[in-house]
């Protein structure tokens, strides 16, 4: 495998259920990178999952905590899997954009719905997964440096697509 010669990160964004964590872990292994999951960072910082934080303290509190953990990321040569709602934070996304390449794992609504259990489909009071999908897709496209179409692709194939983007950019990858 080629080595990424800069200390920039690969940041994965997309809806819940797109496979950001699965793809991120595999991609980090393939590239010899570290792996960071922003939802795990939030849980380590607070002792509660993102869902618990929203339910107990509200969305605004969760966003503040999420921003804090993202702004603390200073590592390079990492694959970063983000929480699906991180695109609602300009400050967090701007910080990540400075540290690396943002990859949108684009997955159709139907595939996401099929992957998620009923408890994850009601995302907030009065909202449905479809509402959230329609709200976030433009934001993912806004921040993405690259878009990977994921429908019908296994995680290893998605990783190969991502690596292919970088291999075709001579200033990013070097031969072993």
C-alpha positions in Angstrom: 0.0 0.0 0.0 1.2 3.5 -0.7 2.0 5.9 2.1 0.3 9.1 2.6 3.1 11.6 2.7 1.5 14.6 4.4 0.1 14.7 7.9 -3.4 15.5 6.7 -6.4 13.6 7.8 -9.2 11.8 5.9 -12.5 12.9 7.4 -15.6 10.9 6.7 -19.0 12.6 6.8 -22.5 11.3 6.0 -25.8 10.2 7.5 -26.1 7.7 10.3 -26.1 4.3 8.8 -23.7 5.1 5.9 -20.9 3.0 7.4 -18.5 5.9 8.4 -17.1 3.9 11.4 -16.9 0.6 9.5 -15.2 2.2 6.5 -13.1 4.5 8.7 -11.6 1.6 10.8 -10.9 -0.4 7.6 -9.4 2.5 5.8 -7.2 3.4 8.7 -5.8 -0.2 8.7 -5.2 -0.1 5.0 -3.3 3.1 5.2 -1.6 2.6 8.5 -3.3 5.6 9.9 -4.8 6.3 13.3 -8.6 6.2 13.7 -10.7 8.7 15.5 -14.5 8.5 15.9 -15.9 11.8 17.1 -18.9 10.1 18.8 -16.5 8.0 20.8 -14.6 11.1 21.8 -17.9 12.7 23.0 -18.7 9.5 25.0 -15.2 9.5 26.6 -15.4 13.1 27.5 -18.9 12.9 29.1 -19.5 9.3 30.0 -22.7 9.4 27.9 -23.5 8.6 24.3 -24.5 11.5 21.9 -28.1 10.2 22.0 -28.1 10.3 25.9 -26.6 13.8 25.9 -29.3 15.1 23.6 -32.1 13.4 25.5 -30.8 14.5 29.0 -29.4 18.0 28.3 -30.7 19.0 24.9 -29.3 19.4 21.4 -27.5 22.7 22.1 -25.5 21.2 24.9 -24.5 18.2 22.8 -23.4 20.5 19.9 -21.2 22.4 22.4 -19.5 19.2 23.6 -19.1 17.9 20.1 -17.5 21.1 19.0 -15.1 21.0 21.9 -13.9 17.5 21.1 -13.6 18.2 17.4 -11.6 21.5 18.0 -9.3 19.5 20.3 -8.3 17.2 17.4 -4.7 18.0 16.5 -3.6 14.7 15.1 -2.5 14.1 11.6 -2.5 10.9 9.5 -5.8 9.8 10.9 -9.1 8.7 9.5 -11.8 10.6 11.3 -15.4 9.3 11.4 -17.7 12.1 12.3 -21.1 12.1 13.9 -23.8 12.6 11.3 -24.9 16.0 12.6 -21.4 17.5 12.7 -22.2 19.3 9.5 -24.5 21.6 11.4 -21.4 23.2 13.1 -19.5 25.6 10.8 -16.8 26.0 13.4 -16.2 22.2 13.7 -16.3 21.6 10.0 -14.0 24.6 9.3 -11.5 23.1 11.7 -11.6 19.7 10.1 -11.3 21.1 6.7 -8.0 22.7 7.7 -6.7 19.3 8.9 -7.5 17.2 5.9 -9.7 16.0 3.0 -13.4 15.7 3.7 -15.1 12.7 2.1 -18.9 12.4 1.9 -20.1 8.8 2.0 -23.3 9.3 0.0 -25.8 6.6 0.6 -29.4 6.7 -0.6 -32.2 7.2 1.9 -33.7 3.8 1.2 -30.4 2.0 2.0 -30.0 4.0 5.2 -33.5 3.3 6.3 -33.0 -0.4 5.6 -29.9 -0.4 7.8 -31.3 1.4 10.8 -33.5 -0.1 13.5 -36.7 1.6 14.5 -35.2 3.3 17.6 -32.7 5.3 15.4 -35.3 6.4 12.9 -36.9 9.0 15.1 -34.1 11.4 15.4 -35.6 14.3 17.4 -38.9 15.5 18.6 -41.2 15.9 15.6 -38.6 14.9 13.1 -38.2 11.8 11.0 -35.2 10.2 9.4 -36.4 11.4 6.0 -36.6 15.0 7.3 -33.1 14.7 8.6 -31.8 13.2 5.4 -33.3 16.0 3.3 -31.9 18.6 5.7 -28.4 17.3 5.8 -27.6 16.2 2.2 -27.0 19.7 1.0 -24.7 20.3 4.0 -22.7 17.2 3.3 -22.3 18.3 -0.3 -21.3 21.8 0.8 -18.4 20.6 2.9 -17.2 17.6 0.9 -14.0 17.7 -1.0 -14.9 14.4 -2.6 -18.2 12.4 -2.8 -18.2 8.6 -2.7 -21.3 6.9 -4.0 -21.8 4.0 -1.5 -25.0 2.2 -2.6 -24.2 -1.4 -3.5 -20.6 -1.2 -2.4 -19.0 -3.2 0.4 -16.7 -1.4 2.9 -13.5 -2.6 1.3 -14.7 -1.4 -2.1 -15.5 2.0 -0.6 -12.0 2.2 0.9 -10.5 1.4 -2.5 -12.5 4.2 -4.1 -11.2 6.6 -1.4 -7.6 5.5 -1.9 -8.1 5.8 -5.6 -8.9 9.5 -5.3 -5.6 10.0 -3.5 -3.5 7.7 -5.7 -4.5 9.8 -8.7 -3.3 12.9 -6.9 0.5 12.8 -7.3 1.1 15.4 -4.6 -0.6 13.4 -1.9 0.7 9.8 -2.2 4.2 8.5 -2.8 5.3 5.1 -3.9 6.5 2.7 -1.2 
